[in-house]
Amino acid sequence: MRIVLLGPPGAGKGTQAQRLTHWLRVPHLSTGDMLREAIRHETEVGRQAEPHMKSGRLVPDALVQQLVVDRIAQDDCVGGCLLDGFPRTAPQAKMLDEHLAERGMALDVVIKIDVDDNVLLSRLAGRGRLDDDAAVIAQRLQQYEQLTRPLADYYRSRGILREIDGLGTPDEVFNRIMAKIEAAKPAANSRV
Ligand code: AMP
């Protein structure tokens, strides 16, 4: 299955992504991880992405799209993948759909984890990560909200958006996600 996982910073997306990839046996494609790795390895993409990421802004579409297109083309993605952190904007979503359609593929389901902003702020403040100072957190939440609305609308209009209540234990949230994915699985003998 090809799945997109959406959720604001602090929604437990990373934990859920890990569980999902284990359960579905598909690779986890996190653009944030890919970009951080590109920065660590001092690649050209990393060099261009770094100032944007440092200041809490999105990396330009073209950069991140190329990363995703190259990654999806790899053998381990033939049976599906879990996209995490991509698409982030409606243009990225359209590009992804077109890219997949040209190859006879499509997304099966988009899972959006919803958590109230006040809960997110207190969770993120508690994490105390170096790059998570208050101003950056606030900017990331605001940016998520602004960008995700059109993205969610786009997938809702296509009938593949499933919204999940992100409050509760990781097990509870995972059970909700699994139920939505089970319901969205393509018929019969497809592997997952
Ligand atoms: P994440 O780990 O998903 O929170 O991503 C960390 C940072 O990487 C973001 O704040 C962006 O600067 C950049 N990034 C990750 N994914 C994307 C994307 N799809 N489009 C643009 N920038 C992205």
Residues whose N, C-alpha, C, O or C-beta is under 5 A from the ligand:
A	BS01	AMP	T31 G32 D33 L35 H52 M53 G56 R57 L58 V59 V64 G85 F86 P87 R88
